[in-house]
Amino acid sequence: MNDRQIPVHALILDDDRGSLLILRTLLEPFPIHIHEALNVAQAREVLSKVAPDIAILDIILPDGDGIDILLDIRKSHPECAVALITANLARFPFRKCRGVMPEMILDKPMDMNVAQEWVQKQLTWLNCRLAC
């Protein structure tokens, strides 16, 4: 077993500061370095400096959408676990994903228990992967 602590990085992306605060609050109990972005440009800046292990991305953004960032993450950080947040699953733009799907789609309003369970599952998987 590997007992050393590996830094875990999370990217949270939402153009609404209140939603960003909720996402930060969701992640704060976990041993994670949190990187925030309010738009696609800021998210790409974070991705140029950090390899996230977890990403939680809003879909509708002023300068693009979370699917653009999902596609970027899959190219540069394919092992990153991604959750997309949508207010209307029926109108989710699956075609734009081009077959590249997130590990989780979270509906708004977000069920915090479901989101926390997903984060815990991803951290458990990451720790298992790193320990082997």
NUKOL-873663 format. One line per field, with one value per residue (C-alpha): x, y, z; residue in three letters; chain. Coordinates in pm, whole numbers, plus 32768, in hexadecimal, padded with zeros to 4 digits. Layout:
x <- (X, ...)
y <- (Y, ...)
z <- (Z, ...)
r <- (Ala, ...)
c <- (A, ...)
//
This chain:
x <- (8000, 806D, 8035, 80AD, 7FAD, 7F7C, 7EE9, 7D92, 7D22, 7BBE, 7B44, 79F2, 7959, 781F, 77D3, 76ED, 77B7, 76AA, 76BE, 783A, 7820, 773C, 7834, 7955, 788D, 7848, 79BC, 7A4D, 7A1D, 7AFB, 7C79, 7C70, 7D18, 7BF7, 7C27, 7B06, 7AA2, 7983, 7997, 7A34, 7B64, 7BB3, 7B7D, 7C73, 7D6D, 7D4C, 7D74, 7EB5, 7F4C, 7EA4, 7E46, 7CF9, 7C8E, 7B24, 7A60, 7901, 7890, 775A, 76E2, 765C, 776E, 7793, 78B9, 786D, 77FC, 7872, 7872, 798E, 7A55, 79EE, 7A7F, 7BBD, 7BE2, 7BB6, 7CD0, 7DCC, 7D64, 7CA2, 7C9F, 7BEF, 7A91, 7998, 783B, 7766, 7655, 7516, 73D0, 7316, 7380, 727C, 7335, 7492, 7563, 75D9, 7635, 7738, 77E9, 7844, 7837, 7911, 783C, 7871, 7872, 7747, 7637, 75AD, 745A, 7416, 73B5, 74D2, 749B, 75C7, 75BF, 75D4, 76EC, 77B2, 778A, 780E, 793C, 7983, 796B, 7A5F, 7B56, 7B41, 7B82, 7CA3, 7D43, 7D1F, 7DBD, 7EE0, 7F1A, 7F40)
y <- (8000, 8161, 8239, 8383, 8493, 84E4, 863C, 8620, 8742, 879F, 8898, 8933, 8A04, 8AD6, 8C3A, 8C6E, 8CCC, 8C3B, 8AEC, 8AFB, 8B2E, 89FE, 892D, 89A5, 8950, 87F8, 87B4, 8859, 8728, 865D, 8670, 8724, 8857, 891C, 89EA, 8ACB, 8B5C, 8C40, 8C04, 8B2E, 8C12, 8BF9, 8A80, 8A5C, 8B31, 8A44, 8916, 89AA, 89A6, 8888, 8723, 86F7, 85AA, 8619, 8721, 87A0, 8876, 8943, 8924, 8A7D, 8B86, 8CE4, 8C8A, 8B22, 89FC, 88EE, 87F2, 88B6, 8885, 8716, 86E0, 879D, 86CB, 8585, 85EB, 8662, 85B3, 847B, 83E2, 850F, 84BC, 85B9, 8615, 8702, 87D5, 881C, 88C6, 8809, 86A2, 8683, 8793, 870D, 8735, 85CB, 85FA, 86FF, 8604, 853B, 83F8, 8483, 846B, 84DF, 83E7, 849C, 858E, 8654, 86FC, 8858, 8889, 87A6, 8694, 86CE, 8569, 84D8, 85C9, 857D, 8407, 842F, 84F6, 83F3, 82DA, 838E, 83C9, 825D, 81F1, 82E7, 8270, 8107, 8153, 820C, 8101, 7FE8)
z <- (8000, 7FBB, 80F4, 8068, 802F, 7EC2, 7E80, 7DE3, 7D09, 7CAF, 7BAE, 7BF0, 7ADA, 7AF9, 7A8E, 7BB9, 7CEF, 7DD3, 7D21, 7D30, 7EA9, 7EC2, 7DFA, 7ED1, 800B, 7F79, 7F49, 8080, 8166, 807F, 8068, 7F19, 7E87, 7DEF, 7CB4, 7C51, 7B01, 7AA3, 792B, 781B, 77F9, 796D, 7968, 7848, 7909, 7A33, 794E, 78C0, 7A20, 7AD8, 7A84, 7B37, 7BC6, 7BE7, 7B28, 7B64, 7A41, 7A01, 789B, 7847, 7859, 77C5, 76E2, 7686, 7751, 783C, 7722, 767E, 77BF, 77D8, 767C, 76DD, 7818, 775C, 766E, 7770, 78B6, 784F, 79AC, 7A45, 7AC6, 7A3F, 7AB0, 79E1, 7A80, 79BF, 7A12, 7901, 78BE, 77AC, 76E9, 7734, 75F6, 75DA, 746A, 74C0, 75A1, 7469, 7530, 7646, 777C, 78E1, 79FF, 7A99, 7A35, 7B5B, 7B43, 7BCA, 7CD7, 7D36, 7E36, 7F1A, 7FA0, 7E42, 7DE7, 7F26, 7EF1, 7D8E, 7E08, 7F18, 7E18, 7D31, 7E4D, 7EB6, 7D4F, 7D30, 7E75, 7E09, 7CB7, 7D59, 7E61, 7D62)
r <- (Met, Asn, Asp, Arg, Gln, Ile, Pro, Val, His, Ala, Leu, Ile, Leu, Asp, Asp, Asp, Arg, Gly, Ser, Leu, Leu, Ile, Leu, Arg, Thr, Leu, Leu, Glu, Pro, Phe, Pro, Ile, His, Ile, His, Glu, Ala, Leu, Asn, Val, Ala, Gln, Ala, Arg, Glu, Val, Leu, Ser, Lys, Val, Ala, Pro, Asp, Ile, Ala, Ile, Leu, Asp, Ile, Ile, Leu, Pro, Asp, Gly, Asp, Gly, Ile, Asp, Ile, Leu, Leu, Asp, Ile, Arg, Lys, Ser, His, Pro, Glu, Cys, Ala, Val, Ala, Leu, Ile, Thr, Ala, Asn, Leu, Ala, Arg, Phe, Pro, Phe, Arg, Lys, Cys, Arg, Gly, Val, Met, Pro, Glu, Met, Ile, Leu, Asp, Lys, Pro, Met, Asp, Met, Asn, Val, Ala, Gln, Glu, Trp, Val, Gln, Lys, Gln, Leu, Thr, Trp, Leu, Asn, Cys, Arg, Leu, Ala, Cys)
c <- (A, A, A, A, A, A, A, A, A, A, A, A, A, A, A, A, A, A, A, A, A, A, A, A, A, A, A, A, A, A, A, A, A, A, A, A, A, A, A, A, A, A, A, A, A, A, A, A, A, A, A, A, A, A, A, A, A, A, A, A, A, A, A, A, A, A, A, A, A, A, A, A, A, A, A, A, A, A, A, A, A, A, A, A, A, A, A, A, A, A, A, A, A, A, A, A, A, A, A, A, A, A, A, A, A, A, A, A, A, A, A, A, A, A, A, A, A, A, A, A, A, A, A, A, A, A, A, A, A, A, A, A)
//
